[in-house]
Amino acid sequence: MAYWFLGGGLVLLLFGSEAIVRGGVAISRTLKLSPLVIGLLVVTAGTSAPEFAVSLEAATTGAPDIALANIVGSNILNLLLILGLAAVIRPLPSSPKVVLRDGGAMLVSAVALAAMAQGGTISRVQGLMMLAAFVLYVAAIFFSDWRRSAEYSVPCARAVQRLQDGAPQSGAAGLFVLLFGLVGLTVGAHFTVTGAEAVARAFNLPQWLIGLTVVAFGASVPELVVTLVAAARGQTHLAIGHLIGSNVFNALGALGATAALVPLNVTPALMGDVVAMAAASMLIVPLLVSRWKLSRPRGALLVASYACYLLFLAWRQGLVTPQMIGLS
């Protein structure tokens, strides 16, 4: 039963997130909002909605380890596995503006989160501070991109892509789809957290481990699909900006909103993973700055780094020993 709850919850998160984006885009089209606004407030926020829904559900139901681990695991997976796979498919050019503005924001948010977690609690005040920083980040994107074409603005390009996909919906139909997505997201988050807790109990594993791996992967499926499809189609200017922006949305927006509503206790076991998230951010930025391109070998390095991270998680839990991997 635990597997059904967890699997069904992750599926509902995926479809709920997609419905929110589709409904929001239809409503925005009816209101004649600009593609940049749609990209920032609907598309990017919609694809980060699963992480927020799971973290908020976990925090309000007494599972703070899953709440934080979900965000940390998703961000590590975005940078190492998804970005690495996309670069292996096709080398990714990295725009200086995206790397310096969005990459800088990602790096600062990751280091700030690691510093906050050192205190053992992410308080309501700190959550509000993260939300304030998130608002500043969104404002910085808006004012720096509002006169740029879709070719030079990642949120705008993603919105244009969404507006061109499929038949246009009316505002009323969009509202129905949006509400359907919100219900799906809420129910999916409940099932996911309940299933994750049950799986952790069944296998005598800590909740944070399930949050870092299974839940994080399920919540990151929208980013995985968007990024790999963009790389396969040759729309490489979207891939890096999308993932970096998603990490900022997760760390400042989703986690900030969760902590502002429900202060989060940080288990000491998660500190190494929070530091790993900051280290991954520190690794990515120099790789993108060098020659302003993420090559296939560097992509393979990122994928290998994620494999090593998973191996490290298994070793911490005694699931892997040095003898099993031929080290002794």
ABEGO torsion letter per residue (X at the ends): XAAAAAAAAAAAAAAAAAAAAAAAAAAAAAAGBBAAAAAAAAAAAAAAAAAAAAAAAAAAAGBAAAAAAAAAAAAAAAAAAAAAAAAAABBBBBBAAAAAAAAAAAAAAAAAAAAAAAAGBBBAAAAAAAAAAAAAAAAAAAAAAAABBAAABAAAAAAAAAAABEBBBBAAAAAAAAAAAAAAAAAAAAAAAAAAAAAAAAAGBBAAAAAABAAAAAAAAAAAAAAAAAAAAGBAAAAAAAAAAAAAAAAAAAAAAAAAABBBBBBAAAAAAAAAAAAAAAAAAAAAABGGBBBAAAAAAAAAAAAAAAAAAAAAAGABBAAAAGAX
